Structures are given as C-alpha cells and as structure tokens.
Amino acid sequence: MNVLIYLLPMALGLGLLGLFGFMWALKSGQYNDVEGAALRVLSDDDLPQK
C-alpha cells in the first residue's frame, strides 16, 4: 500500500502533463489541417520529370 503514495501522484502528474501537451497542440494549430497529409500522400511530386 505504501507504493500508492508514489504511484498516485506520478499518474496524476503524467496525466496532467499529457493534457497540457494536448492543449498546447490545439492552441498552436497542430490539428488545423487534418486532411492535408492524407491528400499529400496521393500527390506524385517525387516522380522524375520526363
């Protein structure tokens, strides 16, 4: 039971760290273009010109 004294604050801290990281990603615009990467895969920009 003594290990819960260490594990519970660590789990809460990591959860809050992940939440703050996600909120930062939302604020910085990381999720603005959700379809751009999917369409970029389909482009043929890497093919050599003939």
PAKEKE-887210 format. One line per field, with one value per residue: residue number from 0; residue in one letter; x, y, z of N, C-alpha, C, CB in turn. Coordinates in steps of 0.2 Angstrom, whole numbers, plus 5000, padded with zeros to 4 digits. Atoms other than C-alpha are relative to their C-alpha. Glycine has a CB too. Example, Ala and Ser with C-alpha at 12.3 -4.5 7.8 and 13.67 -1.06 7.14 Angstrom:
BEGIN
i: c(0_1)
aa: c(a_s)
npx: c(5004_4996)
npy: c(4994_4994)
npz: c(5000_4999)
capx: c(5062_5068)
capy: c(4978_4995)
capz: c(5039_5036)
cpx: c(5004_4996)
cpy: c(5006_5005)
cpz: c(5000_5003)
cbpx: c(4995_5002)
cbpy: c(5000_5002)
cbpz: c(5006_4993)
% end
This chain:
BEGIN
i: c(0_1_2_3_4_5_6_7_8_9_10_11_12_13_14_15_16_17_18_19_20_21_22_23_24_25_26_27_28_29_30_31_32_33_34_35_36_37_38_39_40_41_42_43_44_45_46_47_48_49)
aa: c(m_n_v_l_i_y_l_l_p_m_a_l_g_l_g_l_l_g_l_f_g_f_m_w_a_l_k_s_g_q_y_n_d_v_e_g_a_a_l_r_v_l_s_d_d_d_l_p_q_k)
npx: c(5004_4995_4998_5005_4998_4996_5003_5005_4998_4997_5005_5003_4996_4999_5007_5000_4995_5003_5005_4997_4997_5005_5003_4996_5000_5006_4999_4995_5002_4997_5006_5004_5001_5000_5000_4995_4995_5003_5000_4993_4997_5003_4997_4994_4994_4993_4998_4996_5003_4998)
npy: c(4994_4994_4998_4996_4993_4997_5001_4996_4994_5001_5001_4993_4995_5002_4998_4993_4998_5002_4995_4994_5000_5000_4993_4996_5002_4997_4993_4999_5001_5007_5004_4996_5004_5007_5004_4998_5005_5006_4998_5000_5006_5002_4996_5003_4996_5003_5003_4996_4997_5003)
npz: c(5000_4999_5007_5002_4999_5005_5007_5001_5003_5007_5006_5001_5003_5007_5004_5001_5005_5007_5001_5002_5007_5005_5001_5004_5007_5002_5001_5005_5006_5003_5003_5004_5006_4999_5006_5004_5000_5004_5007_5002_5001_5007_5005_5003_5000_5000_5007_5005_5006_5006)
capx: c(5000_5015_5018_5002_5009_5021_5011_4996_5004_5015_5000_4991_5006_5009_4990_4991_5007_4998_4983_4994_5003_4987_4980_4996_4995_4977_4982_4997_4987_4994_4976_4970_4974_4968_4966_4981_4993_4981_4980_4999_5002_4992_5002_5016_5029_5043_5042_5055_5050_5051)
capy: c(5000_5012_5011_5020_5036_5037_5030_5040_5057_5051_5045_5062_5072_5062_5064_5082_5084_5074_5086_5101_5095_5091_5109_5116_5107_5113_5131_5130_5124_5106_5100_5113_5103_5086_5081_5089_5075_5062_5071_5074_5056_5054_5068_5062_5075_5063_5056_5061_5073_5066)
capz: c(5000_5003_4984_4981_4989_4975_4960_4963_4961_4947_4937_4940_4936_4919_4915_4918_4908_4893_4895_4894_4879_4870_4874_4868_4852_4850_4853_4841_4827_4825_4821_4809_4793_4796_4778_4771_4775_4768_4751_4751_4751_4734_4725_4713_4717_4719_4701_4689_4675_4658)
cpx: c(5004_5002_4995_5001_5004_4997_4994_5002_5004_4995_4996_5004_5001_4993_4999_5005_4997_4995_5003_5003_4995_4997_5005_5000_4994_5001_5005_4998_5002_4994_4996_4999_5000_5000_5006_5005_4997_5000_5007_5003_4998_5004_5007_5006_5007_5002_5004_4997_5003_5001)
cpy: c(5006_5002_5005_5007_5003_4999_5005_5007_5000_4999_5007_5005_4998_5001_5007_5003_4998_5005_5006_5000_5000_5007_5004_4999_5003_5007_5002_4998_4994_4996_5004_4997_4993_4996_5002_4995_4994_5001_5001_4994_4998_5004_4996_5005_4997_4996_5004_5003_4997_5005)
cpz: c(5000_4993_4997_5001_4995_4993_4999_4997_4994_4995_4999_4997_4992_4996_4999_4995_4993_4998_4998_4994_4995_4999_4997_4993_4997_4999_4995_4993_4997_4997_4995_4993_5001_4994_4995_4999_4996_4993_4998_4998_4993_4995_4997_4999_5000_4994_4996_4994_4994_4995)
cbpx: c(4995_5006_5001_4993_5004_5007_4998_4995_5005_5005_4995_4998_5007_5002_4994_5001_5006_4998_4996_5005_5004_4995_4999_5008_5000_4994_5003_5007_5002_5003_4996_5004_5006_4994_4993_5004_5002_4992_4996_5004_4997_4993_5002_4998_4999_5000_4993_5007_5001_4996)
cbpy: c(5000_4998_4994_4998_5000_4996_4993_5001_5004_4994_4995_5002_4999_4993_4997_5004_4996_4993_5000_5003_4993_4995_5002_4999_4992_4999_5003_4997_5006_4996_4997_5007_5003_4998_5002_5006_4997_4999_5006_5004_4994_5001_5007_4998_5005_4995_4998_4996_5008_4995)
cbpz: c(5006_5004_4996_5003_5007_5000_5000_5006_5006_5000_5003_5007_5003_5000_5004_5007_5001_5000_5006_5006_5000_5002_5007_5003_4999_5004_5007_5002_4995_5006_5006_4999_4995_5004_4996_5002_5007_5002_4999_5006_5005_5000_5003_4993_5006_5006_4997_4998_5001_4997)
% end
